[in-house]
């Protein structure tokens, strides 16, 4: 592994976990309705309508590997 900035091969790899928590307040979503339709048929549409204006908390986490140059501190 070579740093693209300075060309040093003194690079360490590190696995990091990113967690994104987003709180959204939104109205009736078309996508949600479609999903509701697929999963529950007509009741899904009703659930989508019932969820109007409610606050939704969504947690999304993913792990990725980053490389850190020990020479210049570049992360890539
Ligand atoms: Zn570097």
PDB file of the backbone (N, CA, C, O) and the ligand in Angstrom, with CONECT records:
HET     ZN  A 101       1
ATOM      1  N   UNK A   1       0.837  -1.200   0.000  1.00  0.00           N
ATOM      2  CA  UNK A   1       0.000   0.000   0.000  1.00  0.00           C
ATOM      3  C   UNK A   1       0.871   1.249   0.000  1.00  0.00           C
ATOM      4  O   UNK A   1       1.765   1.387   0.835  1.00  0.00           O
ATOM      5  N   UNK A   2       0.618   2.134  -0.910  1.00  0.00           N
ATOM      6  CA  UNK A   2       1.413   3.355  -1.045  1.00  0.00           C
ATOM      7  C   UNK A   2       0.484   4.566  -0.960  1.00  0.00           C
ATOM      8  O   UNK A   2      -0.595   4.588  -1.553  1.00  0.00           O
ATOM      9  N   UNK A   3       0.921   5.541  -0.229  1.00  0.00           N
ATOM     10  CA  UNK A   3       0.137   6.777  -0.085  1.00  0.00           C
ATOM     11  C   UNK A   3       0.096   7.516  -1.421  1.00  0.00           C
ATOM     12  O   UNK A   3       1.141   7.766  -2.023  1.00  0.00           O
ATOM     13  N   UNK A   4      -1.101   7.867  -1.885  1.00  0.00           N
ATOM     14  CA  UNK A   4      -1.215   8.562  -3.175  1.00  0.00           C
ATOM     15  C   UNK A   4      -0.717  10.002  -3.104  1.00  0.00           C
ATOM     16  O   UNK A   4      -0.455  10.619  -4.137  1.00  0.00           O
ATOM     17  N   UNK A   5      -0.586  10.533  -1.911  1.00  0.00           N
ATOM     18  CA  UNK A   5      -0.169  11.930  -1.796  1.00  0.00           C
ATOM     19  C   UNK A   5       1.357  12.070  -1.776  1.00  0.00           C
ATOM     20  O   UNK A   5       1.934  12.855  -2.529  1.00  0.00           O
ATOM     21  N   UNK A   6       2.001  11.285  -0.890  1.00  0.00           N
ATOM     22  CA  UNK A   6       3.437  11.474  -0.727  1.00  0.00           C
ATOM     23  C   UNK A   6       4.256  10.285  -1.219  1.00  0.00           C
ATOM     24  O   UNK A   6       5.481  10.366  -1.304  1.00  0.00           O
ATOM     25  N   UNK A   7       3.579   9.174  -1.544  1.00  0.00           N
ATOM     26  CA  UNK A   7       4.308   8.032  -2.095  1.00  0.00           C
ATOM     27  C   UNK A   7       4.951   7.146  -1.047  1.00  0.00           C
ATOM     28  O   UNK A   7       5.645   6.188  -1.390  1.00  0.00           O
ATOM     29  N   UNK A   8       4.736   7.445   0.217  1.00  0.00           N
ATOM     30  CA  UNK A   8       5.306   6.630   1.280  1.00  0.00           C
ATOM     31  C   UNK A   8       4.572   5.295   1.383  1.00  0.00           C
ATOM     32  O   UNK A   8       3.371   5.215   1.125  1.00  0.00           O
ATOM     33  N   UNK A   9       5.303   4.253   1.760  1.00  0.00           N
ATOM     34  CA  UNK A   9       4.633   2.966   1.964  1.00  0.00           C
ATOM     35  C   UNK A   9       4.407   2.691   3.445  1.00  0.00           C
ATOM     36  O   UNK A   9       4.085   1.568   3.834  1.00  0.00           O
ATOM     37  N   UNK A  10       4.574   3.707   4.255  1.00  0.00           N
ATOM     38  CA  UNK A  10       4.322   3.594   5.694  1.00  0.00           C
ATOM     39  C   UNK A  10       2.853   3.897   5.960  1.00  0.00           C
ATOM     40  O   UNK A  10       2.506   4.940   6.512  1.00  0.00           O
ATOM     41  N   UNK A  11       2.005   2.963   5.557  1.00  0.00           N
ATOM     42  CA  UNK A  11       0.563   3.169   5.614  1.00  0.00           C
ATOM     43  C   UNK A  11      -0.073   2.072   6.452  1.00  0.00           C
ATOM     44  O   UNK A  11       0.234   0.892   6.282  1.00  0.00           O
ATOM     45  N   UNK A  12      -0.953   2.463   7.347  1.00  0.00           N
ATOM     46  CA  UNK A  12      -1.686   1.480   8.149  1.00  0.00           C
ATOM     47  C   UNK A  12      -3.150   1.450   7.723  1.00  0.00           C
ATOM     48  O   UNK A  12      -3.714   2.462   7.308  1.00  0.00           O
ATOM     49  N   UNK A  13      -3.744   0.283   7.834  1.00  0.00           N
ATOM     50  CA  UNK A  13      -5.154   0.121   7.501  1.00  0.00           C
ATOM     51  C   UNK A  13      -5.951  -0.016   8.784  1.00  0.00           C
ATOM     52  O   UNK A  13      -5.504  -0.623   9.757  1.00  0.00           O
ATOM     53  N   UNK A  14      -7.134   0.558   8.763  1.00  0.00           N
ATOM     54  CA  UNK A  14      -7.956   0.542   9.963  1.00  0.00           C
ATOM     55  C   UNK A  14      -9.413   0.365   9.567  1.00  0.00           C
ATOM     56  O   UNK A  14      -9.914   1.041   8.669  1.00  0.00           O
ATOM     57  N   UNK A  15     -10.076  -0.543  10.243  1.00  0.00           N
ATOM     58  CA  UNK A  15     -11.508  -0.731   9.999  1.00  0.00           C
ATOM     59  C   UNK A  15     -12.286   0.138  10.955  1.00  0.00           C
ATOM     60  O   UNK A  15     -12.090   0.066  12.168  1.00  0.00           O
ATOM     61  N   UNK A  16     -13.164   0.956  10.424  1.00  0.00           N
ATOM     62  CA  UNK A  16     -13.968   1.823  11.275  1.00  0.00           C
ATOM     63  C   UNK A  16     -15.451   1.554  11.016  1.00  0.00           C
ATOM     64  O   UNK A  16     -15.855   1.167   9.920  1.00  0.00           O
ATOM     65  N   UNK A  17     -16.232   1.769  12.049  1.00  0.00           N
ATOM     66  CA  UNK A  17     -17.681   1.604  11.926  1.00  0.00           C
ATOM     67  C   UNK A  17     -18.336   2.971  12.012  1.00  0.00           C
ATOM     68  O   UNK A  17     -18.156   3.711  12.979  1.00  0.00           O
ATOM     69  N   UNK A  18     -19.085   3.278  10.997  1.00  0.00           N
ATOM     70  CA  UNK A  18     -19.793   4.551  10.969  1.00  0.00           C
ATOM     71  C   UNK A  18     -21.251   4.315  11.304  1.00  0.00           C
ATOM     72  O   UNK A  18     -21.889   3.410  10.765  1.00  0.00           O
ATOM     73  N   UNK A  19     -21.765   5.129  12.188  1.00  0.00           N
ATOM     74  CA  UNK A  19     -23.185   5.023  12.539  1.00  0.00           C
ATOM     75  C   UNK A  19     -23.864   6.355  12.261  1.00  0.00           C
ATOM     76  O   UNK A  19     -23.469   7.400  12.779  1.00  0.00           O
ATOM     77  N   UNK A  20     -24.852   6.291  11.464  1.00  0.00           N
ATOM     78  CA  UNK A  20     -25.621   7.492  11.144  1.00  0.00           C
ATOM     79  C   UNK A  20     -27.029   7.367  11.725  1.00  0.00           C
ATOM     80  O   UNK A  20     -27.776   6.446  11.396  1.00  0.00           O
ATOM     81  N   UNK A  21     -27.362   8.293  12.576  1.00  0.00           N
ATOM     82  CA  UNK A  21     -28.720   8.307  13.113  1.00  0.00           C
ATOM     83  C   UNK A  21     -29.423   9.559  12.599  1.00  0.00           C
ATOM     84  O   UNK A  21     -29.008  10.683  12.883  1.00  0.00           O
ATOM     85  N   UNK A  22     -30.455   9.353  11.865  1.00  0.00           N
ATOM     86  CA  UNK A  22     -31.184  10.493  11.323  1.00  0.00           C
ATOM     87  C   UNK A  22     -32.627  10.460  11.787  1.00  0.00           C
ATOM     88  O   UNK A  22     -33.306   9.435  11.718  1.00  0.00           O
ATOM     89  N   UNK A  23     -33.067  11.594  12.253  1.00  0.00           N
ATOM     90  CA  UNK A  23     -34.450  11.714  12.675  1.00  0.00           C
ATOM     91  C   UNK A  23     -35.191  12.554  11.652  1.00  0.00           C
ATOM     92  O   UNK A  23     -34.825  13.695  11.370  1.00  0.00           O
ATOM     93  N   UNK A  24     -36.209  11.979  11.121  1.00  0.00           N
ATOM     94  CA  UNK A  24     -36.938  12.681  10.075  1.00  0.00           C
ATOM     95  C   UNK A  24     -38.428  12.763  10.393  1.00  0.00           C
ATOM     96  O   UNK A  24     -39.051  11.805  10.852  1.00  0.00           O
ATOM     97  N   UNK A  25     -38.949  13.905  10.136  1.00  0.00           N
ATOM     98  CA  UNK A  25     -40.396  14.053  10.232  1.00  0.00           C
ATOM     99  C   UNK A  25     -40.906  14.324   8.816  1.00  0.00           C
ATOM    100  O   UNK A  25     -40.627  15.360   8.213  1.00  0.00           O
ATOM    101  N   UNK A  26     -41.634  13.384   8.333  1.00  0.00           N
ATOM    102  CA  UNK A  26     -42.096  13.573   6.972  1.00  0.00           C
ATOM    103  C   UNK A  26     -43.495  13.023   6.779  1.00  0.00           C
ATOM    104  O   UNK A  26     -43.989  12.218   7.568  1.00  0.00           O
ATOM    105  N   UNK A  27     -44.094  13.467   5.741  1.00  0.00           N
ATOM    106  CA  UNK A  27     -45.461  13.062   5.445  1.00  0.00           C
ATOM    107  C   UNK A  27     -45.528  11.723   4.749  1.00  0.00           C
ATOM    108  O   UNK A  27     -44.590  10.927   4.778  1.00  0.00           O
ATOM    109  N   UNK A  28     -46.635  11.510   4.142  1.00  0.00           N
ATOM    110  CA  UNK A  28     -46.867  10.257   3.458  1.00  0.00           C
ATOM    111  C   UNK A  28     -45.905  10.088   2.287  1.00  0.00           C
ATOM    112  O   UNK A  28     -45.869  10.905   1.367  1.00  0.00           O
ATOM    113  N   UNK A  29     -45.126   9.004   2.344  1.00  0.00           N
ATOM    114  CA  UNK A  29     -44.142   8.790   1.299  1.00  0.00           C
ATOM    115  C   UNK A  29     -44.606   7.795   0.266  1.00  0.00           C
ATOM    116  O   UNK A  29     -45.185   6.759   0.594  1.00  0.00           O
ATOM    117  N   UNK A  30     -44.355   8.108  -0.957  1.00  0.00           N
ATOM    118  CA  UNK A  30     -44.768   7.228  -2.052  1.00  0.00           C
ATOM    119  C   UNK A  30     -44.031   5.904  -1.990  1.00  0.00           C
ATOM    120  O   UNK A  30     -44.613   4.843  -2.211  1.00  0.00           O
ATOM    121  N   UNK A  31     -42.735   5.980  -1.685  1.00  0.00           N
ATOM    122  CA  UNK A  31     -41.935   4.751  -1.612  1.00  0.00           C
ATOM    123  C   UNK A  31     -42.472   3.841  -0.530  1.00  0.00           C
ATOM    124  O   UNK A  31     -42.622   2.634  -0.718  1.00  0.00           O
ATOM    125  N   UNK A  32     -42.761   4.454   0.615  1.00  0.00           N
ATOM    126  CA  UNK A  32     -43.307   3.702   1.741  1.00  0.00           C
ATOM    127  C   UNK A  32     -44.614   3.026   1.353  1.00  0.00           C
ATOM    128  O   UNK A  32     -44.851   1.867   1.696  1.00  0.00           O
ATOM    129  N   UNK A  33     -45.441   3.745   0.650  1.00  0.00           N
ATOM    130  CA  UNK A  33     -46.717   3.196   0.202  1.00  0.00           C
ATOM    131  C   UNK A  33     -46.488   2.004  -0.710  1.00  0.00           C
ATOM    132  O   UNK A  33     -47.174   0.986  -0.619  1.00  0.00           O
ATOM    133  N   UNK A  34     -45.499   2.158  -1.598  1.00  0.00           N
ATOM    134  CA  UNK A  34     -45.193   1.073  -2.526  1.00  0.00           C
ATOM    135  C   UNK A  34     -44.726  -0.156  -1.768  1.00  0.00           C
ATOM    136  O   UNK A  34     -45.143  -1.279  -2.053  1.00  0.00           O
ATOM    137  N   UNK A  35     -43.832   0.083  -0.774  1.00  0.00           N
ATOM    138  CA  UNK A  35     -43.341  -1.033   0.041  1.00  0.00           C
ATOM    139  C   UNK A  35     -44.502  -1.661   0.788  1.00  0.00           C
ATOM    140  O   UNK A  35     -44.623  -2.884   0.855  1.00  0.00           O
ATOM    141  N   UNK A  36     -45.359  -0.813   1.349  1.00  0.00           N
ATOM    142  CA  UNK A  36     -46.534  -1.286   2.070  1.00  0.00           C
ATOM    143  C   UNK A  36     -47.429  -2.115   1.171  1.00  0.00           C
ATOM    144  O   UNK A  36     -47.985  -3.135   1.580  1.00  0.00           O
ATOM    145  N   UNK A  37     -47.553  -1.663  -0.043  1.00  0.00           N
ATOM    146  CA  UNK A  37     -48.368  -2.378  -1.004  1.00  0.00           C
ATOM    147  C   UNK A  37     -47.807  -3.765  -1.277  1.00  0.00           C
ATOM    148  O   UNK A  37     -48.537  -4.757  -1.312  1.00  0.00           O
ATOM    149  N   UNK A  38     -46.506  -3.810  -1.467  1.00  0.00           N
ATOM    150  CA  UNK A  38     -45.853  -5.083  -1.779  1.00  0.00           C
ATOM    151  C   UNK A  38     -45.958  -6.044  -0.610  1.00  0.00           C
ATOM    152  O   UNK A  38     -46.255  -7.225  -0.789  1.00  0.00           O
ATOM    153  N   UNK A  39     -45.708  -5.523   0.607  1.00  0.00           N
ATOM    154  CA  UNK A  39     -45.659  -6.385   1.788  1.00  0.00           C
ATOM    155  C   UNK A  39     -47.033  -6.747   2.314  1.00  0.00           C
ATOM    156  O   UNK A  39     -47.288  -7.903   2.649  1.00  0.00           O
ATOM    157  N   UNK A  40     -47.923  -5.763   2.388  1.00  0.00           N
ATOM    158  CA  UNK A  40     -49.181  -5.997   3.074  1.00  0.00           C
ATOM    159  C   UNK A  40     -50.405  -5.726   2.209  1.00  0.00           C
ATOM    160  O   UNK A  40     -51.535  -5.739   2.697  1.00  0.00           O
ATOM    161  N   UNK A  41     -50.175  -5.482   0.938  1.00  0.00           N
ATOM    162  CA  UNK A  41     -51.277  -5.128   0.063  1.00  0.00           C
ATOM    163  C   UNK A  41     -51.957  -3.852   0.572  1.00  0.00           C
ATOM    164  O   UNK A  41     -51.267  -2.911   0.966  1.00  0.00           O
ATOM    165  N   UNK A  42     -53.265  -3.802   0.573  1.00  0.00           N
ATOM    166  CA  UNK A  42     -53.987  -2.572   0.915  1.00  0.00           C
ATOM    167  C   UNK A  42     -53.705  -2.070   2.339  1.00  0.00           C
ATOM    168  O   UNK A  42     -53.515  -0.866   2.513  1.00  0.00           O
ATOM    169  N   UNK A  43     -53.670  -2.933   3.366  1.00  0.00           N
ATOM    170  CA  UNK A  43     -53.365  -2.431   4.728  1.00  0.00           C
ATOM    171  C   UNK A  43     -52.058  -1.660   4.789  1.00  0.00           C
ATOM    172  O   UNK A  43     -51.915  -0.755   5.611  1.00  0.00           O
ATOM    173  N   UNK A  44     -51.103  -2.000   3.936  1.00  0.00           N
ATOM    174  CA  UNK A  44     -49.844  -1.275   3.894  1.00  0.00           C
ATOM    175  C   UNK A  44     -50.044   0.187   3.552  1.00  0.00           C
ATOM    176  O   UNK A  44     -49.401   1.065   4.126  1.00  0.00           O
ATOM    177  N   UNK A  45     -50.933   0.440   2.620  1.00  0.00           N
ATOM    178  CA  UNK A  45     -51.264   1.828   2.262  1.00  0.00           C
ATOM    179  C   UNK A  45     -51.830   2.548   3.476  1.00  0.00           C
ATOM    180  O   UNK A  45     -51.487   3.700   3.742  1.00  0.00           O
ATOM    181  N   UNK A  46     -52.699   1.862   4.210  1.00  0.00           N
ATOM    182  CA  UNK A  46     -53.298   2.459   5.400  1.00  0.00           C
ATOM    183  C   UNK A  46     -52.236   2.765   6.443  1.00  0.00           C
ATOM    184  O   UNK A  46     -52.265   3.818   7.079  1.00  0.00           O
ATOM    185  N   UNK A  47     -51.285   1.830   6.618  1.00  0.00           N
ATOM    186  CA  UNK A  47     -50.193   2.059   7.563  1.00  0.00           C
ATOM    187  C   UNK A  47     -49.393   3.282   7.155  1.00  0.00           C
ATOM    188  O   UNK A  47     -49.002   4.096   7.992  1.00  0.00           O
ATOM    189  N   UNK A  48     -49.160   3.397   5.864  1.00  0.00           N
ATOM    190  CA  UNK A  48     -48.430   4.555   5.353  1.00  0.00           C
ATOM    191  C   UNK A  48     -49.148   5.833   5.677  1.00  0.00           C
ATOM    192  O   UNK A  48     -48.520   6.825   6.046  1.00  0.00           O
ATOM    193  N   UNK A  49     -50.468   5.826   5.544  1.00  0.00           N
ATOM    194  CA  UNK A  49     -51.272   7.004   5.844  1.00  0.00           C
ATOM    195  C   UNK A  49     -51.269   7.299   7.340  1.00  0.00           C
ATOM    196  O   UNK A  49     -51.238   8.458   7.754  1.00  0.00           O
ATOM    197  N   UNK A  50     -51.302   6.233   8.151  1.00  0.00           N
ATOM    198  CA  UNK A  50     -51.290   6.414   9.603  1.00  0.00           C
ATOM    199  C   UNK A  50     -49.970   7.015  10.064  1.00  0.00           C
ATOM    200  O   UNK A  50     -49.921   7.738  11.060  1.00  0.00           O
ATOM    201  N   UNK A  51     -48.911   6.715   9.340  1.00  0.00           N
ATOM    202  CA  UNK A  51     -47.595   7.201   9.726  1.00  0.00           C
ATOM    203  C   UNK A  51     -47.331   8.641   9.342  1.00  0.00           C
ATOM    204  O   UNK A  51     -46.233   9.151   9.562  1.00  0.00           O
ATOM    205  N   UNK A  52     -48.305   9.290   8.781  1.00  0.00           N
ATOM    206  CA  UNK A  52     -48.111  10.675   8.348  1.00  0.00           C
ATOM    207  C   UNK A  52     -47.734  11.583   9.510  1.00  0.00           C
ATOM    208  O   UNK A  52     -48.391  11.585  10.551  1.00  0.00           O
ATOM    209  N   UNK A  53     -46.673  12.350   9.320  1.00  0.00           N
ATOM    210  CA  UNK A  53     -46.301  13.362  10.295  1.00  0.00           C
ATOM    211  C   UNK A  53     -45.599  12.817  11.531  1.00  0.00           C
ATOM    212  O   UNK A  53     -45.212  13.582  12.414  1.00  0.00           O
ATOM    213  N   UNK A  54     -45.436  11.518  11.597  1.00  0.00           N
ATOM    214  CA  UNK A  54     -44.760  10.955  12.759  1.00  0.00           C
ATOM    215  C   UNK A  54     -43.244  11.068  12.596  1.00  0.00           C
ATOM    216  O   UNK A  54     -42.712  11.106  11.486  1.00  0.00           O
ATOM    217  N   UNK A  55     -42.589  11.120  13.719  1.00  0.00           N
ATOM    218  CA  UNK A  55     -41.148  11.221  13.712  1.00  0.00           C
ATOM    219  C   UNK A  55     -40.535   9.826  13.594  1.00  0.00           C
ATOM    220  O   UNK A  55     -40.886   8.899  14.324  1.00  0.00           O
ATOM    221  N   UNK A  56     -39.625   9.718  12.666  1.00  0.00           N
ATOM    222  CA  UNK A  56     -38.990   8.425  12.450  1.00  0.00           C
ATOM    223  C   UNK A  56     -37.498   8.533  12.751  1.00  0.00           C
ATOM    224  O   UNK A  56     -36.818   9.445  12.280  1.00  0.00           O
ATOM    225  N   UNK A  57     -37.015   7.604  13.529  1.00  0.00           N
ATOM    226  CA  UNK A  57     -35.581   7.565  13.791  1.00  0.00           C
ATOM    227  C   UNK A  57     -34.988   6.377  13.042  1.00  0.00           C
ATOM    228  O   UNK A  57     -35.426   5.235  13.186  1.00  0.00           O
ATOM    229  N   UNK A  58     -34.001   6.682  12.260  1.00  0.00           N
ATOM    230  CA  UNK A  58     -33.401   5.659  11.413  1.00  0.00           C
ATOM    231  C   UNK A  58     -31.938   5.510  11.793  1.00  0.00           C
ATOM    232  O   UNK A  58     -31.194   6.490  11.824  1.00  0.00           O
ATOM    233  N   UNK A  59     -31.535   4.301  12.076  1.00  0.00           N
ATOM    234  CA  UNK A  59     -30.133   4.062  12.405  1.00  0.00           C
ATOM    235  C   UNK A  59     -29.500   3.243  11.290  1.00  0.00           C
ATOM    236  O   UNK A  59     -29.982   2.179  10.903  1.00  0.00           O
ATOM    237  N   UNK A  60     -28.416   3.782  10.801  1.00  0.00           N
ATOM    238  CA  UNK A  60     -27.728   3.100   9.711  1.00  0.00           C
ATOM    239  C   UNK A  60     -26.249   3.032  10.045  1.00  0.00           C
ATOM    240  O   UNK A  60     -25.610   4.056  10.291  1.00  0.00           O
ATOM    241  N   UNK A  61     -25.712   1.831  10.052  1.00  0.00           N
ATOM    242  CA  UNK A  61     -24.279   1.697  10.336  1.00  0.00           C
ATOM    243  C   UNK A  61     -23.600   0.852   9.275  1.00  0.00           C
ATOM    244  O   UNK A  61     -24.168  -0.120   8.776  1.00  0.00           O
ATOM    245  N   UNK A  62     -22.412   1.226   8.948  1.00  0.00           N
ATOM    246  CA  UNK A  62     -21.646   0.426   8.010  1.00  0.00           C
ATOM    247  C   UNK A  62     -20.160   0.468   8.371  1.00  0.00           C
ATOM    248  O   UNK A  62     -19.658   1.451   8.916  1.00  0.00           O
ATOM    249  N   UNK A  63     -19.490  -0.609   8.054  1.00  0.00           N
ATOM    250  CA  UNK A  63     -18.070  -0.705   8.354  1.00  0.00           C
ATOM    251  C   UNK A  63     -17.275  -0.520   7.079  1.00  0.00           C
ATOM    252  O   UNK A  63     -17.586  -1.107   6.042  1.00  0.00           O
ATOM    253  N   UNK A  64     -16.246   0.305   7.172  1.00  0.00           N
ATOM    254  CA  UNK A  64     -15.388   0.458   6.026  1.00  0.00           C
ATOM    255  C   UNK A  64     -13.938   0.525   6.487  1.00  0.00           C
ATOM    256  O   UNK A  64     -13.652   0.794   7.654  1.00  0.00           O
ATOM    257  N   UNK A  65     -13.045   0.280   5.563  1.00  0.00           N
ATOM    258  CA  UNK A  65     -11.624   0.268   5.873  1.00  0.00           C
ATOM    259  C   UNK A  65     -10.995   1.549   5.342  1.00  0.00           C
ATOM    260  O   UNK A  65     -11.175   1.920   4.182  1.00  0.00           O
ATOM    261  N   UNK A  66     -10.259   2.206   6.213  1.00  0.00           N
ATOM    262  CA  UNK A  66      -9.534   3.390   5.775  1.00  0.00           C
ATOM    263  C   UNK A  66      -8.038   3.145   5.896  1.00  0.00           C
ATOM    264  O   UNK A  66      -7.596   2.349   6.724  1.00  0.00           O
ATOM    265  N   UNK A  67      -7.275   3.823   5.079  1.00  0.00           N
ATOM    266  CA  UNK A  67      -5.828   3.712   5.098  1.00  0.00           C
ATOM    267  C   UNK A  67      -5.265   5.048   5.540  1.00  0.00           C
ATOM    268  O   UNK A  67      -5.612   6.095   4.994  1.00  0.00           O
ATOM    269  N   UNK A  68      -4.392   4.999   6.535  1.00  0.00           N
ATOM    270  CA  UNK A  68      -3.811   6.232   7.064  1.00  0.00           C
ATOM    271  C   UNK A  68      -2.308   6.222   6.825  1.00  0.00           C
ATOM    272  O   UNK A  68      -1.602   5.303   7.240  1.00  0.00           O
ATOM    273  N   UNK A  69      -1.838   7.253   6.153  1.00  0.00           N
ATOM    274  CA  UNK A  69      -0.409   7.399   5.915  1.00  0.00           C
ATOM    275  C   UNK A  69       0.262   7.899   7.188  1.00  0.00           C
ATOM    276  O   UNK A  69      -0.122   8.932   7.738  1.00  0.00           O
ATOM    277  N   UNK A  70       1.270   7.160   7.655  1.00  0.00           N
ATOM    278  CA  UNK A  70       1.971   7.560   8.873  1.00  0.00           C
ATOM    279  C   UNK A  70       2.975   8.671   8.585  1.00  0.00           C
ATOM    280  O   UNK A  70       3.512   9.286   9.506  1.00  0.00           O
ATOM    281  N   UNK A  71       3.218   8.917   7.333  1.00  0.00           N
ATOM    282  CA  UNK A  71       4.195   9.927   6.945  1.00  0.00           C
ATOM    283  C   UNK A  71       3.581  11.327   6.872  1.00  0.00           C
ATOM    284  O   UNK A  71       4.110  12.283   7.439  1.00  0.00           O
ATOM    285  N   UNK A  72       2.440  11.427   6.150  1.00  0.00           N
ATOM    286  CA  UNK A  72       1.835  12.752   5.981  1.00  0.00           C
ATOM    287  C   UNK A  72       0.434  12.850   6.593  1.00  0.00           C
ATOM    288  O   UNK A  72      -0.171  13.922   6.596  1.00  0.00           O
ATOM    289  N   UNK A  73      -0.075  11.738   7.105  1.00  0.00           N
ATOM    290  CA  UNK A  73      -1.368  11.777   7.766  1.00  0.00           C
ATOM    291  C   UNK A  73      -2.550  11.717   6.805  1.00  0.00           C
ATOM    292  O   UNK A  73      -3.698  11.895   7.211  1.00  0.00           O
ATOM    293  N   UNK A  74      -2.273  11.473   5.566  1.00  0.00           N
ATOM    294  CA  UNK A  74      -3.346  11.396   4.562  1.00  0.00           C
ATOM    295  C   UNK A  74      -4.227  10.183   4.809  1.00  0.00           C
ATOM    296  O   UNK A  74      -3.732   9.090   5.086  1.00  0.00           O
ATOM    297  N   UNK A  75      -5.519  10.380   4.709  1.00  0.00           N
ATOM    298  CA  UNK A  75      -6.460   9.273   4.828  1.00  0.00           C
ATOM    299  C   UNK A  75      -7.099   9.021   3.485  1.00  0.00           C
ATOM    300  O   UNK A  75      -7.554   9.938   2.802  1.00  0.00           O
ATOM    301  N   UNK A  76      -7.121   7.773   3.130  1.00  0.00           N
ATOM    302  CA  UNK A  76      -7.712   7.441   1.837  1.00  0.00           C
ATOM    303  C   UNK A  76      -8.302   6.041   1.874  1.00  0.00           C
ATOM    304  O   UNK A  76      -8.850   5.574   0.875  1.00  0.00           O
TER     305      UNK A  76
HETATM  306 ZN    ZN A 101       1.417  10.180   2.701  1.00  0.00          ZN
END
